Amino acid sequence: MLILEGLDSLPDPRLRHGIATWGVFDGVHRGHQKVLAKLTSWAGTSPSVVVTFRRHPAEVLYGRDVPLVV
């Protein structure tokens, strides 16, 4: 696993042809496990990338308190 923070840290050559998913991964429960399994299945030998957020987008954009699954 490679953890990158910010767009400036993207290593373009390695991720140019990868498969990505994004969401609020607030714990790797069964639903997220299915998403990750499908992601790696589709990616095959290409890089698979998960984009997640520190804070839920609804919290940042609308000031709403969003309960997370942890």
C-alpha positions, -999 to 999 in steps of 0.1 A, spaced: 0 0 0 12 35 -9 -3 64 10 -2 97 -8 -15 130 5 -24 157 -19 -23 158 -57 13 170 -58 24 136 -43 8 115 -72 36 96 -89 21 99 -124 40 71 -142 29 44 -117 -8 54 -116 -15 66 -151 -32 33 -161 -45 22 -127 -81 16 -115 -95 38 -88 -124 39 -64 -132 67 -40 -154 71 -10 -154 76 28 -137 44 39 -146 47 76 -136 11 84 -132 -19 62 -165 -35 68 -181 -61 45 -194 -36 21 -160 -20 17 -144 -54 14 -166 -61 -16 -157 -28 -32 -120 -35 -27 -123 -71 -40 -140 -58 -72 -114 -31 -76 -85 -55 -74 -103 -79 -97 -109 -52 -123 -73 -39 -120 -56 -73 -125 -19 -64 -127 -25 -27 -130 -23 -5 -99 -54 -3 -78 -60 30 -60 -84 39 -31 -91 76 -26 -106 84 7 -113 115 28 -102 125 63 -136 141 69 -169 132 53 -176 155 23 -211 164 37 -193 176 69 -169 198 50 -194 211 24 -226 214 44 -215 214 81 -235 183 88 -225 158 115 -221 125 97 -219 93 119 -192 70 107 -189 32 109 -158 24 129 
